[in-house]
Amino acid sequence: MARLDPNTPKFRYTLLLLNCLLTFGSYYCFDMPANLEDYIKDQVISGFAPGEENAYYNYFYLVYSWTNMLMSLCAGVMVDRLGKEKSMYLFVSFCIIGSAVYALGAALVDSDPTLRYVVMFVGRFIFGLGGGPITIVQNAFTAIHFNGHELAMAFGCTLTVSRVGSVVNFNLTPSLYNLFKDNVSEQYALALTLSVGSFLTCFSLIAAYNLASMDRYAQETQQGAYKVVKDGSGAVVKKKKMKLSDVKEFPGLFWVLAITISIFYSIIFPFMADSSSFLQESKFGLGDTSASFRASLVYMCSMVVSPFLGAFVDWFGRRTNIAILGTSLTLPVFLLLADTSYDPIYAMLLLGMSYSVCAAALWPSVQLLVPLHTVGTANGVATSIQMFGIGICNILVGYLRDNEGFHTTMYFFFGLGCATVFTVTTMYCLDFDKKMYLGKRDKKEGGEGEMSDPLLAKERESLV
């Protein structure tokens, strides 16, 4: 069968589809505890830590976040130095093994509850070694093959397909648990439900194999994203190699962007980790299926609108202006949840829009602020900072739920929203004062975007 020409859009979009599927399974598994929270607390945690169930439950997300934090620093360098293909296989393997160990811990029903918890904790640790870093590989593929070609749209597509995994999880997992409980074994229903997630991560290997094959072909033929560049004299221009010392040369705007990403996602992920339980235990008093459906609306909204928002960002530019709008949308969300009795559907949809807008504006901006040969490292550093913030918030949310309650926890998230608006406004001021890198459009009517302009590319390379 003839291979696709790496210089054609068809090649890029086929590669994008495989890149999107790379994280479907890991996103499905990531929030499985959120839909099984009550069962995990009742069957595992309450057996050794009564009264502290919320704190110990959130430690599953804490260990994932902080493992990501440490691993992402290494992962970015590994992608740039070891290569995308080897890094991808390693991280996918961690996801498969980690999700399997987590399910194994749940299956030890005749063991001491402490042992079950420890095994599940180790599983989340191993899962964290791959869950975050695999997105760094994914971002590197996107940045390389879509630089100057609908970059934000490509990021939106990867987010959409990944979030299909999250949406399927939120809507399927409670039903799966009840199915296993009623028809197989109530004792092993938790383990069987978690095993489904472990099975789905195996499909990432299929996507990884085909993705690596296409990328390798483009490299071997020196076409597409790997086309040989020659200078005015006809000599081949050698691409720069990443050095660890390059990190200290990243511009100040990159570091403010990384902090903004960290604070914003410290709202989204810790809230989503407890969202189903929040909606069941609070004044809304929803059942598990209704609560899971409403919680899934955040990711469902993102899944539907992200590609269109990405295309809009490519066309419109002005990423900091868009990010200010996106972060501001978080503020009414937590006021609605804390102080009104409106159906939480409205708050969840608003949070989904905020998440979608910021994802389209923030993460693609990382690729625009650093030289291309350091993209993997820059994503690793930003992810590490992000996960540090998320880990801290997981601890605080667990403490607030056990000691202060729902209302105070919602105001905590509101405060984080205010902090994010401040940092993204700082980004706007810094970007306006410099060269407006984040104000550039990635696609013009004629085809190539401002970000692919040779002069701008040269300026980006001069950052290091």
Secondary structure, 3 states (H helix, E strand, C coil): CCCCCCCCHHHHHHHHHHHHHCCHHHHHHHCHHHHCHHHHHHHCHHHCCCCCHHHHHHHHHHHHHHHHHHHHHHHHHHHHHCCHHHHHHHHHHHHHHHHHHHHHHHHCCCCCHHHHHHHHHHHHHHHHHHHCHHHHHHHHHHHHHCCCCCHHHHHHHHHHHHHHHHHHHHHHHHHHHHHHHHHCCCCCHHHHHHHHHHHHHCHHHHHHHHHHHHHHHHHHCCCHHHCCCECCCCCECCCCCCCHHHHHHCCHHHHHHHHHHHHHHHHHHHHHHHHHHHHHHCCCCCCHHHHHHHHHHHHHHHHHHHHHHHHHHHHHCCHHHHHHHHHHCHHHHHHHHHHCCCCCHHHHHHHHHHHHHHHHHCHHHHHHHCCHHHHHHHHHHHHHHHHHHHHHHHHHHHHHHHHCCHHHHHHHHHHHHHHHHHHHHHHHHHHHHCCCHHHCCCCCCCCCCHHHCHHHHHHHHCCC
